[in-house]
Amino acid sequence: MTLGTRRTESDHVALAEIELCGELMIAASAAIGERLSPDRIDEVLNVRVIAERTAVPRHGDHLG
């Protein structure tokens, strides 16, 4: 394996982030209105929201 072809964990993470951004852009271009709702963003990103949201706040949620 040469240095030019070696992939790191951060490469995989970066590629996954690029793919998710692409999915959001596609959804935004097909959306009616100016913005995607937080629920639609979660749907596009395949995020499962647990009741009471004990984990990380979703996009658009405010902490206080």
C-alpha positions in Angstrom: 0.0 0.0 0.0 1.4 3.4 -0.9 0.9 6.6 1.0 -1.4 7.9 -1.7 -3.9 5.1 -1.4 -3.9 4.6 2.4 -7.3 5.6 3.9 -7.7 6.6 7.5 -10.7 6.6 9.8 -11.1 10.4 9.3 -11.3 9.8 5.5 -14.3 7.5 6.0 -15.9 10.0 8.4 -15.3 12.9 5.9 -16.8 10.8 3.0 -19.9 10.0 5.2 -20.3 13.7 6.0 -20.1 14.7 2.4 -22.7 12.1 1.5 -25.1 13.3 4.2 -24.6 16.9 3.0 -25.5 15.8 -0.5 -28.6 14.1 0.8 -29.6 17.3 2.6 -29.0 19.4 -0.5 -31.2 17.1 -2.6 -34.0 17.2 0.0 -33.7 21.0 0.2 -33.9 21.4 -3.5 -37.1 19.3 -3.6 -38.7 21.0 -0.6 -41.7 23.3 -0.7 -40.9 26.5 1.1 -37.7 28.1 2.3 -36.4 25.6 4.8 -36.5 22.0 5.8 -38.2 21.3 9.1 -36.2 19.7 11.9 -38.3 16.6 11.4 -37.5 16.4 7.7 -33.8 16.9 8.4 -34.0 14.0 10.9 -35.7 11.9 8.3 -33.1 12.7 5.6 -30.3 12.0 8.0 -32.0 8.8 9.2 -32.0 10.1 12.8 -34.2 8.3 15.3 -35.5 10.6 17.9 -36.0 8.9 21.3 -38.9 10.3 23.5 -37.7 13.1 25.7 -34.5 13.4 23.5 -32.0 12.4 26.2 -29.2 12.4 23.6 -27.8 15.2 21.5 -30.2 18.1 20.6 -31.5 18.0 17.0 -30.7 20.6 14.5 -32.7 23.7 15.2 -33.3 22.8 18.9 -32.3 25.5 21.3 -30.7 24.8 24.7 -32.2 27.6 26.6 
